[in-house]
Amino acid sequence: PAFWRASTDNDRGCGFPLRAAAWMAADVFVTYNGMKVLEAGPDGVKVQFQFGIPTVPGASAELVYTVEAQGALRVDAVYHGVPGAPELPCFGIKFETAAPVVRTRWTGLSGETYPDRCKGGVFGCHEEPPHIEPALVPQYCGLHMDTQQVNLQLADGKTLTLESTGEAFAFSALPNTAQEIEAAQHITELPATGRTSVMVLGAVRGVGGIDSWGTDVEEPYHVSGEEDHSVSFRIVL
């Protein structure tokens, strides 16, 4: 499960990383609480994995993987909130590709969009190579809202397709993980990993930017750690 997206200049300006620091640790360390086979038959196999969150006692997450009869893999992720939990940067699924992604093609809003910065996005088919924007200090970037489908073209010639199961999702495909971006003070410090870090999100905090990157984001664009959140998508080779 993904609980952390790298900080932005505005996050730092309003002190959000300090308030949400427990989620950066949770993004790296979760407690594996076991798995269950929920279904096994000719129409598919469904397996549930359960996780605890040591840094936010009482909160939990579960991932359900369903191998469908036609060979696609459906992924369902659920976060269960708890009273008093700090605000979340995001919630969803993260993974890294075995070979770097050379180009993403998606059906959704154009450009880089966020929950509070998407009115200028145009719905349609768009494409770009994964990259980190050259900010003075590296920060999170490259989110695409209201996505229905993504084609990830790998350097080895293969294509990985992510499809909506009904409700649109947000995604980013970047050359570095959230932790690598967080640790870098200059873009030249970002390592060349030979992989691409992909996040598929059902909930994500806005970026704000109301007055020179210092005021907190507006209330509708916060992600409560006390509430439940979920995301679902399908992976097709």
N, C-alpha and C positions, 0 to 999 in steps of 0.2 A: 504493500500500500504506500501511496505518496502522501505525505503530510507537509512537505516543505517545498516551496519554490524559492529560488535565491532572492535575496533582498533587492529592492529597487532604491534609488536615491531618495524617493519620497518615504519609503518605509524607514530608512535610516534617519531621515529628518524628523519624523514624528515619533521615533523611539519604538516602532513596532517590533523589530527583531528581539529587543529585550523582553517585551511583554509576551512574545510568542516563542521564546527560546526553547521551551520544553518540546515543541514540535520539531525543531531541527534535530534534537537527539532522537525523538521518536522515529524520524524518517530513516535513521540509520539502525536503531536498535529497537526491535519489537520482540515480544515474548511469543514463541510458537506454542499454542495451546492445544494442538492436535488437529486431526483431520477426520472426516467422515465421508464415506461413499454414500451419496444420497440416492443414486440411481445407477443401475448397470444393466443394460439390455441392448437389443438390436437397434433401438432408435437413438441410443446415445449413452454416454457415461458422464455422471455429474459428481464432482468431488468438491467438498467444502473444506477450506483451511481457516482456522480460527487464530486470532492474534490478540494478545494483551499489550498494553502500552505502559511500560514501567514509569515513564515520566509524567503520565496523567492517570493516576490510579482510578480504576473503575471504568475508564473508557476502553473500547475494544473495536476490532475490525474483523471482517470476514471476507474471504475471497472465494467465489464459487466458479469453478472451471467446468464447462459443459462441452464435451467433444460430441458434436452433432453427427448424424448419420452420414452426411455428405462430406465430412472431413473438416468442417470449419470448427473453430474453437470460440465459444462464447465466454466472456469474462464478466462477472457481476461482482462489484465491490460495494460493501456497506460499512459505514462508520457509525458506531453507536456512541452518542454523546453522553456526558455526565455533568451534573450540576457543578459549577465552579471551574470547568475546564476553560483554559485560555482560548482566545480567538485563533482560528486556524488560518494559515496562509492559503491552504488549498486542501482538497481531498480527491483522490483518484488512484490510478494505477501508474506505476513507472516501470520501465524496463530499458535495457540497453541492447542494441542490435549487435549481432556477431561480426558484421562488416559495416563500415560506415555508410550512412545514407548519403547519396550524392544529390538527390532531388526529391522534394516532396510535392505531390499534386493532391489538392484537396478540394472538396465541394463544401463551401461554407462562405463566411464573410472574407472579403479581400483584406490584404494588409495585416498589420499587427493590431489585434483588437483585444479588449478587456471588458469585463462587465460594465464598467463606467466609461469606457472609451470604444464604443462600437457603432455609434450612429453613422459614421462616415464609411463603414464597411459596406461593400456591395456583394450581395449573394451571387455566387456563381462558381466556376471552376478556376482555380488559381494554382500557381506553382512557384517554388523558390528553392535554392539549395539551403541546407541547414547552416546557420552562421550565428555568431555572437555580434551584436551591434557594438561599434567601437566607442563606447562611453568612456569617460575619463577613468572611472572605476567600474570594472565589469559588474553587470547586474542582470537580473532576469529579463528576458526579452522573448520575442517570437511566439507569443500566444495567439491562437486563432479560435475565435468563438463560433458558436452555432454550426459546428462541423457535422456533416452527414457521412462523409467518407474521406479516407486518406490513403493514398498510394505512396509507400516508401520505397524508392528505387535504390537498391543496395549496390555497392561497388562491385560485388561479385556477380552482378547481372540478374539477381533475383529481385522480386517485388513482393513486399508484404503489404496487404491491404487491411485497413481497419474500417469497419462499417458500423453505423449506428444501428441499434436494435429497436429504434422507435424515437427516442428522445435524443436530440443533438448533444454533442459533447464539445469541450474545449480541448485543444491539444497543442503541444510544442514538440519540436524535434531539434535538439541542439547538440553541438559537438562536445559539450561538457555537462557533467552532472551539476545539480544544485550545489553540492558541497564544494566542488572544484571552483565554481563561479564565486561562491561565498568567500573562499580562501584567497582569491587573487586580488591584488591591489592594482595591477595593470594588466591589460589584455595580453601582453607578451608572456605573462606568467601562467596562462592557461595551457595545460598540457595537451599534446596531440595524442589522443588515446586509441585511434583506429576504430572507435565505436561511435554510435550516436545515442544520446539519451532522449528517450521518448516519454512524455507524460500525457495521459488521457484523463481529463479531470471532469468531475461532475459538479464541483464547487471550487471557486477560486476568488480570492480577495481582489478588489479593484486596485488601481494604481494611483488614484488621486491626481495630484498635480494642480491643485486649485490656485495656490499662491506660491510659486517658486519652490515647490518640493519641500514642504514642511508641515502642512496641515494634514491631519488624518483624512482618510477617505470618507465619503459620505455614508451615512448609516445603512442604506439599502445594500451597500457593496462590501459589508463585513461578512465573514463566515463564522458563525457561532460554533464554538467547541462544545456547547451544551446540547445542540440539536443533532439529529441524525442526517447523514448525507450519503448519496449513492451515485454510482455510475455503471453503465453497462455498454458493452460493445462486442463486436465479433471480429476475430482475426481469420483472414483467409489467405492462403499461400497461392 
